[in-house]
């Protein structure tokens, strides 16, 4: 026999027709009650909606009266599909709710919390469904204990529904944790994990989706289930969540996480959902994106795999670091965060790879900027006969960006420009580069650019991170594909000329070219440093750029005509202080190390098409300053070298995407900003000193007469006014007659062809002087009567060049050299500063002379010709010629030419 349920209520006695209500009467009363209920409900609803509408339009009308008509005696605090609640305790219109309860992660101690809830009184009258669920429900089920609820729910004085639950002791938590652990992984040890430090900082993931299924977006049950699954699969802890089904459509939900929160709102008629997830833990949120996409990106009805991509669910998202934590070492804080993760404007943004090696994190993303590009990108994938599909590689593929340690290294849209700018100026400056070394270059594109040169016999690439190389080969194969180079390989690393070394480049060079080298290695014609930026504040960057011995080692690793090139990071801004006072100080220091290593010539140049935030800068240094002329070859000379030097392209396309003679010419002069920042250095570089003269004596106050040094001395220049010491002359002459050294050479070679050629030669040779211009020894002539200024023999000159005036006043030995006191080549007037950006920008600066003493009207202006020849190879010979001129052993070039002309005229 079955025992009666002791908790069941006793059955009411059946009533007979004599002692109670008849069957027909009962039916009649039921129909009457139903009718009254129906019409009463209608009247009540109209009155209720009228009151509610009045309140919405007129806030002065209190909604308490509305709520008083509906207010039950008490409301329950929670709803659980596993713990049904009596109807009188359920929130209004929630009796059919089947929302998924949150579940704690197995083996993870549930948090000790106090649950509070306040719901506006208007919610009950304006919302179809109001429900909330919290983690305690699930723990209650696990513990299977009675009388667990200790919550108090009622209406407060404002008429809002309010709950307060604080129902677990520490023992309760321990018991629940033990039960979860028992039900979890048997391999878990008994040691408790250390509790993560909770900082006032976190990560915020913001997601917008379109083309999502309408019915899904209007179902609180399905949406809540998806939200709970996202939390569970992301290994987060959902404490409670709260959902509203809006009228006529839409759902809003918010979930409280142990780590922070998750929330969303839907527009079913638009197929749109806006979702955000914020956590203050250390776990990354970007990997959660595929989970969210899987659970929320439900296609519209009728959309299949074969449907257009434009009709499928699409997600736009952004990720931001929030709060006040220390993000300096967080790779999400640098370029990766600023350029990719934080942007919410990209139409397409997809993580291709996230790889972690022993040395760095490697993140690769595909980006499509705007909606037009996105449509074209989609069209290229769907219609293989479209223009977009046929030109996908060049124009319509996403921009693939590569980040190392959160720092942008390259992107597919501009990598050709960057790597050509890094490699080709050095390669074409060298007359015959056969052996090349690459430091770094893990992407493979630097190697690709070197292998284009037919002169190259061996390339040694020294890269410490082999995982970086393999990841690049897999995820950015276009960077290191050499199939288009005749005779090369699919992967540039397999080219027979390539030799890969996965080791520390610093140690590799030290072992071979450093002090006490133990490994034999032939020197290189070109070394390319494609490693870390000098600005990178990490130990390995300090080892590369702060070590004076390493700079010397690199010098030793080059042939006598060797060249080395570096990428220096972002070019300075016009408002930047001197490099020595900024994060670029390591760059400034490395330049001094190169100078100490006795490199003869160096130039800095920029390229604005490298795809970074600003123009990118590069540094080229040469052991032989004669190569500087090759660096400064004109456009046609560079184009000719390109045509002769490069291997043939198998696809028939140009071998270079950007580099040519015109671009190379743009590299030959540093940008004005470089000069500005350079001259802000402390102490101010000598060439940057702005000479403040008392006054300039214009050309109109001078006249030309025969020189006072005798009839064989030619013409001279005299002042018509008094000149005080420190005044300048010729300051109003701005231009110079310039002849390239090569042109002068051919003029000298062929001047006998005609008298016109000889006259030009006599003019240049007699009145001009040699000057180093862009690496070559060119000829300059003063375009005014200043060209007739004579040489003051035996130190009688009364004017000196503006650049030498300060040195002369301070008794600088170089500024006091004359043809008379010069005895040996102990001075080096041609090596001022090793890296003089001002001089690079002003190679043809006019010589403005300064009075060394007071000069009376009628006196001849005399200069010191010792400094007019800056050719180190001919300087001593020029001084010897001056000595002969001053002693009367010979006459000047102009005098010789004029005598020759007179003699010829007489003979005619």
Protein Blocks (a to p, Z undefined) as FASTA:
>chain_A
ZZddfkbccddddddfklmccfklmmmmmmmmmmmmmmmmmmmmmmmmmmmmmmmmmmml
cfklmmmmmmcfbdcfbdcfklccdfklpcehilmgccdcddddehiacddddddddddf
klmmmpfbdcdddfklmmmmmnopghkbccdcdddfkopacddddfbcfklmmmmmmmmm
mmmcfkbcfbdcddddddfbddddddddehiafklmmmmklmmmmmmmmmmmnopacfbd
cdddddfbdcddddddfklpadddddfknopacdddddfbfbdfklmmmmmmmmmmccde
hiafkbcfklpccdddddddehjddfklpmklmmmlmmmmmpckbfbdcdfbdcddfkbc
cddddddfblmlmmmmmmmmmmmmbmklmmmmmmmgccddddeehiafbdfklmmmmmmm
mmmmmmmmpmbdfbdcdeejlnommmmmmmmpmkbmbdcdddfblmlmmmmmmmmmmlmc
cklpghiafblklpmkbccddddfklmmmmmmmghiabdcdddfbdcddbddfklccfkl
mmmmmpmklmmmmmmmpcfkbccdddebjaddfklccfklmmklmmmmmmmmmmmnopab
dcddddfklopabdcddddddfblklmmmmmpcfklmmmmmmmmpccdfklpafbfkbcf
klmmmmmpccfklmmmmmmpccddfklpccddfbdcdfklgccdddfkbjklopadddfb
dcdehiaehklpmbdcdddfklmmmmmmmmmmpmklmmmmmmmmmmmccddeehiacddd
dfbfklmpccdeehiafbdcfklmmmmmnopaklmgcfklpmbffbcfklccfblfklmm
mmmgccddddfbdcdehiacdddfklmpccfklmmmmmmmmmmmmnopaccfklmmmmmm
mmmmmmZZ
